[in-house]
Amino acid sequence: MSRAPLVLSAAAILCASSFLALADQSSAVSTAAERSEAAAVQKSAAKKQEHEYRLYRHYRGYDEAPSAAIVSSHPV
């Protein structure tokens, strides 16, 4: 029995497994890059939302009630 077919089939299996490993690795790298980009977009959106929230009057201590002169029972 010749060893050539056995060696060729082993080499073919090794090449196929290497190809699959490289494909899996490139898929993992692209997935990680997409997740990183998505996280950066979410972080940027959160910062923008917080900045816009701080611009509102109620954040600075104002409330939605009428002015103190109208609410106050004391004469001004």
N, C-alpha and C positions, 0 to 999 in steps of 0.2 A: 504494500500500500504506500502510495506516495504521500509525502508530507506537504507538498506544494498546495493542494486545495485547502488543507487545514490551516496553513500559514496565511493564505490569501483570505480565507473567511474570517480569521482572527483579525487581520489587518482591516478588513471591511467593517467589522464590528467596532473596532477601536476608532476608526475614522467617523463612523456614524455617531458614536457616543460623544466624540469631541465636537462634532458639528452641533449636536443637540445641546451640549453644555454651553457652547458659545452663543447659540440662539437664545437659550434661557437667560444667560448673563446679560445680553444686550437688551432683552425684554425687561429684566429687573432694573437695569440702569435707566431705561426710558421711563419706566413706571415711577422710579424714584424722582426723576427730573420733573415729571408731570405733577407729582405730589408736592414737591418743593415749590413749583410755580404756583400751584393752587393755594398753598399755605401763604405765600407772599401776597397774593391777591387778596386773600381773606384778611390778612393783617393790615394791609393798606386800607381796605374798606372799613375795618374796625377803627383805625385811627381817624379816618375821615368822618365817620359817624360820631365819634367822641368829640372831635373838634366842632362839628356842626351843633352838637348838643350843648357844648359850652357857650355857644353864641346866643342861645335862647335866654330870654329874660328870667325865667324861673330858676335857672341854674345859678344866677348871680344873687339870688336871695329875694327877688321880686316874686310876688304871687299874683294870682289872677283876680284877686279881690279889688274893689274900687279903692281909691286913694284913702289915706288915713284921715283926711279932713272930713270926708263924707261918712266914714264908718265910725269915727270917734264920737262919743257922747259929750265930750267936753267942748265948750265953746272955744273957738279959736280967736 
